[in-house]
Amino acid sequence: MEAGEVISLVNTETRERILYPRDHAYDVDVEEETASLFHAIEVPADDADFDTALRKVGQCRLTVSNPVLKARLVSALETKI
């Protein structure tokens, strides 16, 4: 990894920016056709429309209301990134 290479992610709700060091060990080559299919997917911007689209394919949004469980889930996800 070259010094200074980072990936910047911005939370669209809070505008908080998180920087991750870029690790080229995770770089993969993706065929243009596969990339085109991925980019062609339309994701509804409105939460209600997003939830409706999820339900149409038999899925639902994950919600965790218990603060202890939520903290554990967030911590577990952060350590895997």
Contacts in CASP RR format, 6 or more apart in sequence:
PFRMAT RR
TARGET T0000
AUTHOR 0000-0000-0000
METHOD contacts of the structure
MODEL  1
MEAGEVISLVNTETRERILYPRDHAYDVDVEEETASLFHAIEVPADDADF
DTALRKVGQCRLTVSNPVLKARLVSALETKI
1 21 0 8 1.000
1 22 0 8 1.000
1 23 0 8 1.000
1 24 0 8 1.000
4 21 0 8 1.000
5 21 0 8 1.000
5 22 0 8 1.000
6 19 0 8 1.000
6 20 0 8 1.000
6 21 0 8 1.000
6 22 0 8 1.000
7 19 0 8 1.000
7 20 0 8 1.000
7 21 0 8 1.000
7 22 0 8 1.000
8 17 0 8 1.000
8 18 0 8 1.000
8 19 0 8 1.000
9 17 0 8 1.000
9 18 0 8 1.000
9 19 0 8 1.000
9 20 0 8 1.000
10 16 0 8 1.000
10 17 0 8 1.000
10 18 0 8 1.000
11 17 0 8 1.000
11 18 0 8 1.000
20 81 0 8 1.000
43 50 0 8 1.000
43 53 0 8 1.000
44 50 0 8 1.000
44 52 0 8 1.000
44 53 0 8 1.000
50 61 0 8 1.000
51 60 0 8 1.000
51 61 0 8 1.000
54 60 0 8 1.000
54 61 0 8 1.000
64 70 0 8 1.000
64 73 0 8 1.000
END
